[in-house]
Amino acid sequence: MPYANNRGVQIRYEVEGAGPPLILQHGFTCSIEDWYEGGYVAVLKADHRLVLVDARGHGGSDKPRDSAAYTFGETNWRRRRRAGRARPRKG
């Protein structure tokens, strides 16, 4: 299981397949395993390089007890909004 370190929090991720990258980020209370169990990985990895990410507090990622550790998304969004890039860019 590979991990990325995000501000001291270990974030689990997996990479599968080949082709253009496609990030699969699960919803609340789910994990990377849901993408496998639902059959998404098996179908999509033939045409895409899948990057599957377990969010903080989910699956194999760290589960910090301090609620401040979960504010990165909001902070990042505010920074992007101030810079005029609040919406994701299309590749």
PDB file with one MODEL, atoms N, CA, C and O in Angstrom:
MODEL        1
ATOM      1  N   MET A   1       0.839  -1.191   0.000  1.00  0.00           N
ATOM      2  CA  MET A   1       0.000   0.000   0.000  1.00  0.00           C
ATOM      3  C   MET A   1       0.879   1.249   0.000  1.00  0.00           C
ATOM      4  O   MET A   1       1.602   1.482   0.969  1.00  0.00           O
ATOM      5  N   PRO A   2       0.838   2.045  -1.046  1.00  0.00           N
ATOM      6  CA  PRO A   2       1.599   3.300  -1.015  1.00  0.00           C
ATOM      7  C   PRO A   2       0.844   4.394  -0.257  1.00  0.00           C
ATOM      8  O   PRO A   2      -0.385   4.393  -0.181  1.00  0.00           O
ATOM      9  N   TYR A   3       1.613   5.315   0.293  1.00  0.00           N
ATOM     10  CA  TYR A   3       1.050   6.444   1.031  1.00  0.00           C
ATOM     11  C   TYR A   3       1.713   7.743   0.576  1.00  0.00           C
ATOM     12  O   TYR A   3       2.887   7.754   0.205  1.00  0.00           O
ATOM     13  N   ALA A   4       0.967   8.811   0.608  1.00  0.00           N
ATOM     14  CA  ALA A   4       1.498  10.159   0.413  1.00  0.00           C
ATOM     15  C   ALA A   4       1.354  10.875   1.742  1.00  0.00           C
ATOM     16  O   ALA A   4       0.381  10.657   2.464  1.00  0.00           O
ATOM     17  N   ASN A   5       2.311  11.726   2.071  1.00  0.00           N
ATOM     18  CA  ASN A   5       2.247  12.482   3.310  1.00  0.00           C
ATOM     19  C   ASN A   5       1.670  13.859   3.005  1.00  0.00           C
ATOM     20  O   ASN A   5       2.251  14.620   2.231  1.00  0.00           O
ATOM     21  N   ASN A   6       0.538  14.178   3.606  1.00  0.00           N
ATOM     22  CA  ASN A   6      -0.103  15.472   3.410  1.00  0.00           C
ATOM     23  C   ASN A   6      -0.187  16.180   4.751  1.00  0.00           C
ATOM     24  O   ASN A   6      -1.068  15.898   5.563  1.00  0.00           O
ATOM     25  N   ARG A   7       0.740  17.103   4.971  1.00  0.00           N
ATOM     26  CA  ARG A   7       0.793  17.863   6.220  1.00  0.00           C
ATOM     27  C   ARG A   7       0.804  16.966   7.451  1.00  0.00           C
ATOM     28  O   ARG A   7       0.110  17.219   8.436  1.00  0.00           O
ATOM     29  N   GLY A   8       1.615  15.907   7.367  1.00  0.00           N
ATOM     30  CA  GLY A   8       1.767  14.999   8.499  1.00  0.00           C
ATOM     31  C   GLY A   8       0.725  13.904   8.575  1.00  0.00           C
ATOM     32  O   GLY A   8       0.757  13.098   9.505  1.00  0.00           O
ATOM     33  N   VAL A   9      -0.188  13.848   7.638  1.00  0.00           N
ATOM     34  CA  VAL A   9      -1.228  12.817   7.610  1.00  0.00           C
ATOM     35  C   VAL A   9      -0.928  11.876   6.445  1.00  0.00           C
ATOM     36  O   VAL A   9      -0.761  12.317   5.308  1.00  0.00           O
ATOM     37  N   GLN A  10      -0.861  10.577   6.738  1.00  0.00           N
ATOM     38  CA  GLN A  10      -0.600   9.588   5.705  1.00  0.00           C
ATOM     39  C   GLN A  10      -1.885   9.318   4.920  1.00  0.00           C
ATOM     40  O   GLN A  10      -2.901   8.923   5.491  1.00  0.00           O
ATOM     41  N   ILE A  11      -1.827   9.536   3.603  1.00  0.00           N
ATOM     42  CA  ILE A  11      -2.971   9.329   2.726  1.00  0.00           C
ATOM     43  C   ILE A  11      -2.684   8.121   1.836  1.00  0.00           C
ATOM     44  O   ILE A  11      -1.717   8.113   1.075  1.00  0.00           O
ATOM     45  N   ARG A  12      -3.525   7.118   1.941  1.00  0.00           N
ATOM     46  CA  ARG A  12      -3.350   5.899   1.138  1.00  0.00           C
ATOM     47  C   ARG A  12      -3.836   6.152  -0.283  1.00  0.00           C
ATOM     48  O   ARG A  12      -4.847   6.819  -0.507  1.00  0.00           O
ATOM     49  N   TYR A  13      -3.091   5.601  -1.237  1.00  0.00           N
ATOM     50  CA  TYR A  13      -3.529   5.663  -2.628  1.00  0.00           C
ATOM     51  C   TYR A  13      -3.095   4.397  -3.357  1.00  0.00           C
ATOM     52  O   TYR A  13      -2.217   3.673  -2.886  1.00  0.00           O
ATOM     53  N   GLU A  14      -3.693   4.138  -4.477  1.00  0.00           N
ATOM     54  CA  GLU A  14      -3.332   3.017  -5.345  1.00  0.00           C
ATOM     55  C   GLU A  14      -3.305   3.543  -6.774  1.00  0.00           C
ATOM     56  O   GLU A  14      -4.041   4.469  -7.112  1.00  0.00           O
ATOM     57  N   VAL A  15      -2.464   2.957  -7.608  1.00  0.00           N
ATOM     58  CA  VAL A  15      -2.409   3.301  -9.025  1.00  0.00           C
ATOM     59  C   VAL A  15      -2.601   2.015  -9.812  1.00  0.00           C
ATOM     60  O   VAL A  15      -1.931   1.014  -9.557  1.00  0.00           O
ATOM     61  N   GLU A  16      -3.520   2.049 -10.770  1.00  0.00           N
ATOM     62  CA  GLU A  16      -3.848   0.876 -11.584  1.00  0.00           C
ATOM     63  C   GLU A  16      -3.977   1.288 -13.044  1.00  0.00           C
ATOM     64  O   GLU A  16      -4.387   2.412 -13.336  1.00  0.00           O
ATOM     65  N   GLY A  17      -3.634   0.397 -13.958  1.00  0.00           N
ATOM     66  CA  GLY A  17      -3.906   0.582 -15.367  1.00  0.00           C
ATOM     67  C   GLY A  17      -2.913   1.450 -16.112  1.00  0.00           C
ATOM     68  O   GLY A  17      -1.876   1.847 -15.581  1.00  0.00           O
ATOM     69  N   ALA A  18      -3.269   1.737 -17.381  1.00  0.00           N
ATOM     70  CA  ALA A  18      -2.427   2.544 -18.255  1.00  0.00           C
ATOM     71  C   ALA A  18      -3.311   3.418 -19.131  1.00  0.00           C
ATOM     72  O   ALA A  18      -4.433   3.046 -19.476  1.00  0.00           O
ATOM     73  N   GLY A  19      -2.792   4.574 -19.480  1.00  0.00           N
ATOM     74  CA  GLY A  19      -3.531   5.512 -20.317  1.00  0.00           C
ATOM     75  C   GLY A  19      -3.629   6.858 -19.634  1.00  0.00           C
ATOM     76  O   GLY A  19      -2.876   7.137 -18.700  1.00  0.00           O
ATOM     77  N   PRO A  20      -4.549   7.701 -20.088  1.00  0.00           N
ATOM     78  CA  PRO A  20      -4.705   9.019 -19.466  1.00  0.00           C
ATOM     79  C   PRO A  20      -5.107   8.867 -18.001  1.00  0.00           C
ATOM     80  O   PRO A  20      -5.877   7.966 -17.668  1.00  0.00           O
ATOM     81  N   PRO A  21      -4.600   9.732 -17.119  1.00  0.00           N
ATOM     82  CA  PRO A  21      -4.932   9.597 -15.701  1.00  0.00           C
ATOM     83  C   PRO A  21      -6.388   9.924 -15.397  1.00  0.00           C
ATOM     84  O   PRO A  21      -6.983  10.815 -16.004  1.00  0.00           O
ATOM     85  N   LEU A  22      -6.940   9.193 -14.456  1.00  0.00           N
ATOM     86  CA  LEU A  22      -8.298   9.414 -13.970  1.00  0.00           C
ATOM     87  C   LEU A  22      -8.263   9.213 -12.461  1.00  0.00           C
ATOM     88  O   LEU A  22      -7.934   8.125 -11.989  1.00  0.00           O
ATOM     89  N   ILE A  23      -8.599  10.248 -11.703  1.00  0.00           N
ATOM     90  CA  ILE A  23      -8.592  10.174 -10.249  1.00  0.00           C
ATOM     91  C   ILE A  23      -9.967   9.733  -9.762  1.00  0.00           C
ATOM     92  O   ILE A  23     -10.983  10.319 -10.135  1.00  0.00           O
ATOM     93  N   LEU A  24      -9.991   8.703  -8.930  1.00  0.00           N
ATOM     94  CA  LEU A  24     -11.233   8.228  -8.331  1.00  0.00           C
ATOM     95  C   LEU A  24     -11.191   8.553  -6.839  1.00  0.00           C
ATOM     96  O   LEU A  24     -10.414   7.964  -6.089  1.00  0.00           O
ATOM     97  N   GLN A  25     -12.024   9.483  -6.424  1.00  0.00           N
ATOM     98  CA  GLN A  25     -12.113   9.903  -5.021  1.00  0.00           C
ATOM     99  C   GLN A  25     -13.478   9.490  -4.498  1.00  0.00           C
ATOM    100  O   GLN A  25     -14.502   9.938  -5.016  1.00  0.00           O
ATOM    101  N   HIS A  26     -13.505   8.661  -3.502  1.00  0.00           N
ATOM    102  CA  HIS A  26     -14.757   8.151  -2.946  1.00  0.00           C
ATOM    103  C   HIS A  26     -15.520   9.228  -2.168  1.00  0.00           C
ATOM    104  O   HIS A  26     -14.996  10.308  -1.897  1.00  0.00           O
ATOM    105  N   GLY A  27     -16.750   8.912  -1.823  1.00  0.00           N
ATOM    106  CA  GLY A  27     -17.581   9.806  -1.021  1.00  0.00           C
ATOM    107  C   GLY A  27     -17.478   9.486   0.463  1.00  0.00           C
ATOM    108  O   GLY A  27     -16.688   8.638   0.879  1.00  0.00           O
ATOM    109  N   PHE A  28     -18.279  10.170   1.242  1.00  0.00           N
ATOM    110  CA  PHE A  28     -18.271  10.043   2.700  1.00  0.00           C
ATOM    111  C   PHE A  28     -18.556   8.610   3.122  1.00  0.00           C
ATOM    112  O   PHE A  28     -19.468   7.972   2.596  1.00  0.00           O
ATOM    113  N   THR A  29     -17.794   8.117   4.052  1.00  0.00           N
ATOM    114  CA  THR A  29     -17.846   6.786   4.676  1.00  0.00           C
ATOM    115  C   THR A  29     -17.390   5.654   3.754  1.00  0.00           C
ATOM    116  O   THR A  29     -17.503   4.489   4.135  1.00  0.00           O
ATOM    117  N   CYS A  30     -16.894   5.944   2.593  1.00  0.00           N
ATOM    118  CA  CYS A  30     -16.422   4.902   1.676  1.00  0.00           C
ATOM    119  C   CYS A  30     -14.901   4.818   1.710  1.00  0.00           C
ATOM    120  O   CYS A  30     -14.250   5.488   2.511  1.00  0.00           O
ATOM    121  N   SER A  31     -14.341   3.985   0.829  1.00  0.00           N
ATOM    122  CA  SER A  31     -12.885   3.849   0.732  1.00  0.00           C
ATOM    123  C   SER A  31     -12.519   3.376  -0.671  1.00  0.00           C
ATOM    124  O   SER A  31     -13.392   3.143  -1.508  1.00  0.00           O
ATOM    125  N   ILE A  32     -11.224   3.238  -0.916  1.00  0.00           N
ATOM    126  CA  ILE A  32     -10.734   2.719  -2.191  1.00  0.00           C
ATOM    127  C   ILE A  32     -11.387   1.386  -2.519  1.00  0.00           C
ATOM    128  O   ILE A  32     -11.712   1.110  -3.674  1.00  0.00           O
ATOM    129  N   GLU A  33     -11.575   0.569  -1.504  1.00  0.00           N
ATOM    130  CA  GLU A  33     -12.127  -0.774  -1.714  1.00  0.00           C
ATOM    131  C   GLU A  33     -13.471  -0.749  -2.435  1.00  0.00           C
ATOM    132  O   GLU A  33     -13.797  -1.687  -3.162  1.00  0.00           O
ATOM    133  N   ASP A  34     -14.250   0.305  -2.244  1.00  0.00           N
ATOM    134  CA  ASP A  34     -15.558   0.396  -2.906  1.00  0.00           C
ATOM    135  C   ASP A  34     -15.412   0.456  -4.428  1.00  0.00           C
ATOM    136  O   ASP A  34     -16.263  -0.059  -5.152  1.00  0.00           O
ATOM    137  N   TRP A  35     -14.334   1.085  -4.915  1.00  0.00           N
ATOM    138  CA  TRP A  35     -14.105   1.148  -6.365  1.00  0.00           C
ATOM    139  C   TRP A  35     -13.820  -0.246  -6.923  1.00  0.00           C
ATOM    140  O   TRP A  35     -14.255  -0.580  -8.025  1.00  0.00           O
ATOM    141  N   TYR A  36     -13.085  -1.057  -6.157  1.00  0.00           N
ATOM    142  CA  TYR A  36     -12.806  -2.433  -6.580  1.00  0.00           C
ATOM    143  C   TYR A  36     -14.068  -3.289  -6.505  1.00  0.00           C
ATOM    144  O   TYR A  36     -14.408  -3.989  -7.459  1.00  0.00           O
ATOM    145  N   GLU A  37     -14.753  -3.229  -5.374  1.00  0.00           N
ATOM    146  CA  GLU A  37     -15.937  -4.062  -5.172  1.00  0.00           C
ATOM    147  C   GLU A  37     -17.061  -3.729  -6.141  1.00  0.00           C
ATOM    148  O   GLU A  37     -17.839  -4.606  -6.515  1.00  0.00           O
ATOM    149  N   GLY A  38     -17.152  -2.470  -6.548  1.00  0.00           N
ATOM    150  CA  GLY A  38     -18.187  -2.060  -7.495  1.00  0.00           C
ATOM    151  C   GLY A  38     -17.851  -2.375  -8.942  1.00  0.00           C
ATOM    152  O   GLY A  38     -18.680  -2.168  -9.828  1.00  0.00           O
ATOM    153  N   GLY A  39     -16.636  -2.876  -9.196  1.00  0.00           N
ATOM    154  CA  GLY A  39     -16.237  -3.252 -10.541  1.00  0.00           C
ATOM    155  C   GLY A  39     -15.684  -2.115 -11.386  1.00  0.00           C
ATOM    156  O   GLY A  39     -15.354  -2.317 -12.554  1.00  0.00           O
ATOM    157  N   TYR A  40     -15.579  -0.917 -10.808  1.00  0.00           N
ATOM    158  CA  TYR A  40     -15.095   0.239 -11.573  1.00  0.00           C
ATOM    159  C   TYR A  40     -13.643   0.068 -12.016  1.00  0.00           C
ATOM    160  O   TYR A  40     -13.303   0.367 -13.160  1.00  0.00           O
ATOM    161  N   VAL A  41     -12.791  -0.410 -11.115  1.00  0.00           N
ATOM    162  CA  VAL A  41     -11.372  -0.553 -11.434  1.00  0.00           C
ATOM    163  C   VAL A  41     -11.181  -1.550 -12.574  1.00  0.00           C
ATOM    164  O   VAL A  41     -10.428  -1.286 -13.511  1.00  0.00           O
ATOM    165  N   ALA A  42     -11.847  -2.670 -12.497  1.00  0.00           N
ATOM    166  CA  ALA A  42     -11.710  -3.700 -13.526  1.00  0.00           C
ATOM    167  C   ALA A  42     -12.062  -3.163 -14.911  1.00  0.00           C
ATOM    168  O   ALA A  42     -11.402  -3.503 -15.893  1.00  0.00           O
ATOM    169  N   VAL A  43     -13.077  -2.343 -14.996  1.00  0.00           N
ATOM    170  CA  VAL A  43     -13.521  -1.812 -16.287  1.00  0.00           C
ATOM    171  C   VAL A  43     -12.655  -0.649 -16.761  1.00  0.00           C
ATOM    172  O   VAL A  43     -12.267  -0.603 -17.928  1.00  0.00           O
ATOM    173  N   LEU A  44     -12.352   0.280 -15.877  1.00  0.00           N
ATOM    174  CA  LEU A  44     -11.669   1.515 -16.274  1.00  0.00           C
ATOM    175  C   LEU A  44     -10.162   1.385 -16.473  1.00  0.00           C
ATOM    176  O   LEU A  44      -9.581   2.161 -17.232  1.00  0.00           O
ATOM    177  N   LYS A  45      -9.515   0.431 -15.817  1.00  0.00           N
ATOM    178  CA  LYS A  45      -8.048   0.358 -15.881  1.00  0.00           C
ATOM    179  C   LYS A  45      -7.534  -0.056 -17.256  1.00  0.00           C
ATOM    180  O   LYS A  45      -6.351   0.131 -17.541  1.00  0.00           O
ATOM    181  N   ALA A  46      -8.379  -0.607 -18.110  1.00  0.00           N
ATOM    182  CA  ALA A  46      -7.946  -0.971 -19.460  1.00  0.00           C
ATOM    183  C   ALA A  46      -7.631   0.269 -20.295  1.00  0.00           C
ATOM    184  O   ALA A  46      -6.778   0.214 -21.180  1.00  0.00           O
ATOM    185  N   ASP A  47      -8.304   1.379 -20.027  1.00  0.00           N
ATOM    186  CA  ASP A  47      -8.151   2.593 -20.837  1.00  0.00           C
ATOM    187  C   ASP A  47      -7.602   3.790 -20.082  1.00  0.00           C
ATOM    188  O   ASP A  47      -7.351   4.835 -20.683  1.00  0.00           O
ATOM    189  N   HIS A  48      -7.409   3.657 -18.756  1.00  0.00           N
ATOM    190  CA  HIS A  48      -6.981   4.788 -17.939  1.00  0.00           C
ATOM    191  C   HIS A  48      -5.951   4.362 -16.909  1.00  0.00           C
ATOM    192  O   HIS A  48      -5.924   3.215 -16.465  1.00  0.00           O
ATOM    193  N   ARG A  49      -5.114   5.302 -16.545  1.00  0.00           N
ATOM    194  CA  ARG A  49      -4.243   5.125 -15.380  1.00  0.00           C
ATOM    195  C   ARG A  49      -5.038   5.662 -14.200  1.00  0.00           C
ATOM    196  O   ARG A  49      -5.185   6.874 -14.040  1.00  0.00           O
ATOM    197  N   LEU A  50      -5.541   4.773 -13.391  1.00  0.00           N
ATOM    198  CA  LEU A  50      -6.400   5.150 -12.273  1.00  0.00           C
ATOM    199  C   LEU A  50      -5.561   5.511 -11.051  1.00  0.00           C
ATOM    200  O   LEU A  50      -4.616   4.804 -10.701  1.00  0.00           O
ATOM    201  N   VAL A  51      -5.915   6.606 -10.415  1.00  0.00           N
ATOM    202  CA  VAL A  51      -5.317   6.997  -9.144  1.00  0.00           C
ATOM    203  C   VAL A  51      -6.460   6.998  -8.147  1.00  0.00           C
ATOM    204  O   VAL A  51      -7.337   7.861  -8.195  1.00  0.00           O
ATOM    205  N   LEU A  52      -6.450   6.031  -7.246  1.00  0.00           N
ATOM    206  CA  LEU A  52      -7.507   5.881  -6.250  1.00  0.00           C
ATOM    207  C   LEU A  52      -6.992   6.425  -4.924  1.00  0.00           C
ATOM    208  O   LEU A  52      -5.879   6.101  -4.509  1.00  0.00           O
ATOM    209  N   VAL A  53      -7.788   7.241  -4.263  1.00  0.00           N
ATOM    210  CA  VAL A  53      -7.350   7.922  -3.049  1.00  0.00           C
ATOM    211  C   VAL A  53      -8.320   7.669  -1.903  1.00  0.00           C
ATOM    212  O   VAL A  53      -9.531   7.829  -2.054  1.00  0.00           O
ATOM    213  N   ASP A  54      -7.773   7.270  -0.751  1.00  0.00           N
ATOM    214  CA  ASP A  54      -8.574   7.194   0.479  1.00  0.00           C
ATOM    215  C   ASP A  54      -8.487   8.552   1.172  1.00  0.00           C
ATOM    216  O   ASP A  54      -7.395   8.998   1.524  1.00  0.00           O
ATOM    217  N   ALA A  55      -9.600   9.196   1.366  1.00  0.00           N
ATOM    218  CA  ALA A  55      -9.631  10.499   2.035  1.00  0.00           C
ATOM    219  C   ALA A  55      -9.173  10.369   3.487  1.00  0.00           C
ATOM    220  O   ALA A  55      -9.178   9.278   4.058  1.00  0.00           O
ATOM    221  N   ARG A  56      -8.780  11.493   4.070  1.00  0.00           N
ATOM    222  CA  ARG A  56      -8.429  11.505   5.501  1.00  0.00           C
ATOM    223  C   ARG A  56      -9.575  10.906   6.300  1.00  0.00           C
ATOM    224  O   ARG A  56     -10.745  11.208   6.066  1.00  0.00           O
ATOM    225  N   GLY A  57      -9.215  10.059   7.241  1.00  0.00           N
ATOM    226  CA  GLY A  57     -10.233   9.481   8.107  1.00  0.00           C
ATOM    227  C   GLY A  57     -10.985   8.317   7.496  1.00  0.00           C
ATOM    228  O   GLY A  57     -11.934   7.818   8.100  1.00  0.00           O
ATOM    229  N   HIS A  58     -10.588   7.870   6.313  1.00  0.00           N
ATOM    230  CA  HIS A  58     -11.280   6.786   5.617  1.00  0.00           C
ATOM    231  C   HIS A  58     -10.297   5.697   5.215  1.00  0.00           C
ATOM    232  O   HIS A  58      -9.114   5.960   4.996  1.00  0.00           O
ATOM    233  N   GLY A  59     -10.802   4.472   5.120  1.00  0.00           N
ATOM    234  CA  GLY A  59     -10.001   3.355   4.620  1.00  0.00           C
ATOM    235  C   GLY A  59      -8.644   3.246   5.273  1.00  0.00           C
ATOM    236  O   GLY A  59      -8.537   3.225   6.499  1.00  0.00           O
ATOM    237  N   GLY A  60      -7.595   3.177   4.450  1.00  0.00           N
ATOM    238  CA  GLY A  60      -6.242   3.002   4.952  1.00  0.00           C
ATOM    239  C   GLY A  60      -5.520   4.287   5.290  1.00  0.00           C
ATOM    240  O   GLY A  60      -4.372   4.242   5.730  1.00  0.00           O
ATOM    241  N   SER A  61      -6.158   5.442   5.098  1.00  0.00           N
ATOM    242  CA  SER A  61      -5.521   6.714   5.445  1.00  0.00           C
ATOM    243  C   SER A  61      -5.589   6.961   6.945  1.00  0.00           C
ATOM    244  O   SER A  61      -6.416   6.383   7.651  1.00  0.00           O
ATOM    245  N   ASP A  62      -4.695   7.839   7.418  1.00  0.00           N
ATOM    246  CA  ASP A  62      -4.711   8.202   8.836  1.00  0.00           C
ATOM    247  C   ASP A  62      -6.059   8.794   9.229  1.00  0.00           C
ATOM    248  O   ASP A  62      -6.782   9.358   8.408  1.00  0.00           O
ATOM    249  N   LYS A  63      -6.365   8.646  10.501  1.00  0.00           N
ATOM    250  CA  LYS A  63      -7.619   9.150  11.062  1.00  0.00           C
ATOM    251  C   LYS A  63      -7.294  10.082  12.238  1.00  0.00           C
ATOM    252  O   LYS A  63      -7.432   9.693  13.397  1.00  0.00           O
ATOM    253  N   PRO A  64      -6.866  11.309  11.934  1.00  0.00           N
ATOM    254  CA  PRO A  64      -6.488  12.234  13.009  1.00  0.00           C
ATOM    255  C   PRO A  64      -7.661  12.512  13.948  1.00  0.00           C
ATOM    256  O   PRO A  64      -8.814  12.589  13.524  1.00  0.00           O
ATOM    257  N   ARG A  65      -7.342  12.660  15.218  1.00  0.00           N
ATOM    258  CA  ARG A  65      -8.376  12.974  16.213  1.00  0.00           C
ATOM    259  C   ARG A  65      -8.680  14.465  16.250  1.00  0.00           C
ATOM    260  O   ARG A  65      -9.780  14.865  16.631  1.00  0.00           O
ATOM    261  N   ASP A  66      -7.711  15.290  15.857  1.00  0.00           N
ATOM    262  CA  ASP A  66      -7.885  16.742  15.873  1.00  0.00           C
ATOM    263  C   ASP A  66      -8.704  17.179  14.663  1.00  0.00           C
ATOM    264  O   ASP A  66      -8.300  16.937  13.525  1.00  0.00           O
ATOM    265  N   SER A  67      -9.837  17.812  14.892  1.00  0.00           N
ATOM    266  CA  SER A  67     -10.720  18.228  13.793  1.00  0.00           C
ATOM    267  C   SER A  67     -10.048  19.224  12.855  1.00  0.00           C
ATOM    268  O   SER A  67     -10.456  19.339  11.699  1.00  0.00           O
ATOM    269  N   ALA A  68      -9.037  19.941  13.315  1.00  0.00           N
ATOM    270  CA  ALA A  68      -8.325  20.897  12.459  1.00  0.00           C
ATOM    271  C   ALA A  68      -7.613  20.183  11.308  1.00  0.00           C
ATOM    272  O   ALA A  68      -7.327  20.803  10.284  1.00  0.00           O
ATOM    273  N   ALA A  69      -7.329  18.910  11.460  1.00  0.00           N
ATOM    274  CA  ALA A  69      -6.648  18.146  10.419  1.00  0.00           C
ATOM    275  C   ALA A  69      -7.548  17.888   9.216  1.00  0.00           C
ATOM    276  O   ALA A  69      -7.069  17.429   8.180  1.00  0.00           O
ATOM    277  N   TYR A  70      -8.828  18.172   9.334  1.00  0.00           N
ATOM    278  CA  TYR A  70      -9.773  17.902   8.256  1.00  0.00           C
ATOM    279  C   TYR A  70     -10.193  19.158   7.503  1.00  0.00           C
ATOM    280  O   TYR A  70     -11.144  19.109   6.724  1.00  0.00           O
ATOM    281  N   THR A  71      -9.515  20.277   7.713  1.00  0.00           N
ATOM    282  CA  THR A  71      -9.930  21.538   7.085  1.00  0.00           C
ATOM    283  C   THR A  71      -9.159  21.861   5.813  1.00  0.00           C
ATOM    284  O   THR A  71      -9.379  22.921   5.228  1.00  0.00           O
ATOM    285  N   PHE A  72      -8.263  20.989   5.365  1.00  0.00           N
ATOM    286  CA  PHE A  72      -7.435  21.290   4.195  1.00  0.00           C
ATOM    287  C   PHE A  72      -8.268  21.627   2.963  1.00  0.00           C
ATOM    288  O   PHE A  72      -7.957  22.595   2.270  1.00  0.00           O
ATOM    289  N   GLY A  73      -9.308  20.867   2.670  1.00  0.00           N
ATOM    290  CA  GLY A  73     -10.120  21.111   1.481  1.00  0.00           C
ATOM    291  C   GLY A  73     -10.718  22.498   1.469  1.00  0.00           C
ATOM    292  O   GLY A  73     -10.673  23.189   0.451  1.00  0.00           O
ATOM    293  N   GLU A  74     -11.274  22.909   2.584  1.00  0.00           N
ATOM    294  CA  GLU A  74     -11.867  24.248   2.661  1.00  0.00           C
ATOM    295  C   GLU A  74     -10.787  25.311   2.524  1.00  0.00           C
ATOM    296  O   GLU A  74     -10.985  26.306   1.825  1.00  0.00           O
ATOM    297  N   THR A  75      -9.664  25.117   3.172  1.00  0.00           N
ATOM    298  CA  THR A  75      -8.572  26.078   3.087  1.00  0.00           C
ATOM    299  C   THR A  75      -8.065  26.166   1.653  1.00  0.00           C
ATOM    300  O   THR A  75      -7.847  27.264   1.142  1.00  0.00           O
ATOM    301  N   ASN A  76      -7.878  25.031   1.006  1.00  0.00           N
ATOM    302  CA  ASN A  76      -7.405  25.006  -0.372  1.00  0.00           C
ATOM    303  C   ASN A  76      -8.415  25.701  -1.292  1.00  0.00           C
ATOM    304  O   ASN A  76      -8.022  26.466  -2.172  1.00  0.00           O
ATOM    305  N   TRP A  77      -9.694  25.444  -1.097  1.00  0.00           N
ATOM    306  CA  TRP A  77     -10.731  26.068  -1.919  1.00  0.00           C
ATOM    307  C   TRP A  77     -10.693  27.587  -1.765  1.00  0.00           C
ATOM    308  O   TRP A  77     -10.786  28.312  -2.756  1.00  0.00           O
ATOM    309  N   ARG A  78     -10.558  28.069  -0.545  1.00  0.00           N
ATOM    310  CA  ARG A  78     -10.501  29.524  -0.318  1.00  0.00           C
ATOM    311  C   ARG A  78      -9.285  30.138  -0.993  1.00  0.00           C
ATOM    312  O   ARG A  78      -9.377  31.220  -1.575  1.00  0.00           O
ATOM    313  N   ARG A  79      -8.135  29.450  -0.920  1.00  0.00           N
ATOM    314  CA  ARG A  79      -6.928  29.936  -1.576  1.00  0.00           C
ATOM    315  C   ARG A  79      -7.130  30.014  -3.086  1.00  0.00           C
ATOM    316  O   ARG A  79      -6.744  30.997  -3.718  1.00  0.00           O
ATOM    317  N   ARG A  80      -7.728  28.987  -3.656  1.00  0.00           N
ATOM    318  CA  ARG A  80      -7.978  28.968  -5.102  1.00  0.00           C
ATOM    319  C   ARG A  80      -8.969  30.063  -5.485  1.00  0.00           C
ATOM    320  O   ARG A  80      -8.820  30.688  -6.535  1.00  0.00           O
ATOM    321  N   ARG A  81      -9.964  30.300  -4.660  1.00  0.00           N
ATOM    322  CA  ARG A  81     -10.950  31.334  -4.967  1.00  0.00           C
ATOM    323  C   ARG A  81     -10.291  32.706  -4.980  1.00  0.00           C
ATOM    324  O   ARG A  81     -10.556  33.511  -5.872  1.00  0.00           O
ATOM    325  N   ARG A  82      -9.437  32.980  -4.003  1.00  0.00           N
ATOM    326  CA  ARG A  82      -8.733  34.263  -3.965  1.00  0.00           C
ATOM    327  C   ARG A  82      -7.842  34.439  -5.193  1.00  0.00           C
ATOM    328  O   ARG A  82      -7.653  35.556  -5.674  1.00  0.00           O
ATOM    329  N   ALA A  83      -7.301  33.339  -5.693  1.00  0.00           N
ATOM    330  CA  ALA A  83      -6.422  33.397  -6.866  1.00  0.00           C
ATOM    331  C   ALA A  83      -7.218  33.381  -8.168  1.00  0.00           C
ATOM    332  O   ALA A  83      -6.635  33.411  -9.252  1.00  0.00           O
ATOM    333  N   GLY A  84      -8.563  33.335  -8.064  1.00  0.00           N
ATOM    334  CA  GLY A  84      -9.400  33.324  -9.257  1.00  0.00           C
ATOM    335  C   GLY A  84      -9.492  31.968  -9.932  1.00  0.00           C
ATOM    336  O   GLY A  84      -9.846  31.884 -11.108  1.00  0.00           O
ATOM    337  N   ARG A  85      -9.173  30.886  -9.190  1.00  0.00           N
ATOM    338  CA  ARG A  85      -9.203  29.539  -9.768  1.00  0.00           C
ATOM    339  C   ARG A  85     -10.070  28.608  -8.927  1.00  0.00           C
ATOM    340  O   ARG A  85      -9.657  27.485  -8.639  1.00  0.00           O
ATOM    341  N   ALA A  86     -11.230  29.037  -8.537  1.00  0.00           N
ATOM    342  CA  ALA A  86     -12.066  28.220  -7.653  1.00  0.00           C
ATOM    343  C   ALA A  86     -12.634  26.996  -8.352  1.00  0.00           C
ATOM    344  O   ALA A  86     -12.938  25.994  -7.704  1.00  0.00           O
ATOM    345  N   ARG A  87     -12.777  27.070  -9.659  1.00  0.00           N
ATOM    346  CA  ARG A  87     -13.327  25.910 -10.390  1.00  0.00           C
ATOM    347  C   ARG A  87     -12.201  25.052 -10.927  1.00  0.00           C
ATOM    348  O   ARG A  87     -11.157  25.570 -11.322  1.00  0.00           O
ATOM    349  N   PRO A  88     -12.404  23.732 -10.946  1.00  0.00           N
ATOM    350  CA  PRO A  88     -11.359  22.849 -11.506  1.00  0.00           C
ATOM    351  C   PRO A  88     -11.160  23.150 -12.987  1.00  0.00           C
ATOM    352  O   PRO A  88     -12.095  23.521 -13.697  1.00  0.00           O
ATOM    353  N   ARG A  89      -9.943  22.984 -13.425  1.00  0.00           N
ATOM    354  CA  ARG A  89      -9.644  23.174 -14.851  1.00  0.00           C
ATOM    355  C   ARG A  89      -9.841  21.887 -15.607  1.00  0.00           C
ATOM    356  O   ARG A  89      -9.572  20.805 -15.084  1.00  0.00           O
ATOM    357  N   LYS A  90     -10.308  21.994 -16.830  1.00  0.00           N
ATOM    358  CA  LYS A  90     -10.434  20.813 -17.684  1.00  0.00           C
ATOM    359  C   LYS A  90      -9.113  20.583 -18.389  1.00  0.00           C
ATOM    360  O   LYS A  90      -8.489  21.528 -18.871  1.00  0.00           O
ATOM    361  N   GLY A  91      -8.680  19.322 -18.453  1.00  0.00           N
ATOM    362  CA  GLY A  91      -7.388  18.982 -19.021  1.00  0.00           C
ATOM    363  C   GLY A  91      -7.339  18.840 -20.490  1.00  0.00           C
ATOM    364  O   GLY A  91      -6.279  18.553 -21.047  1.00  0.00           O
TER     365      GLY A  91
ENDMDL
END
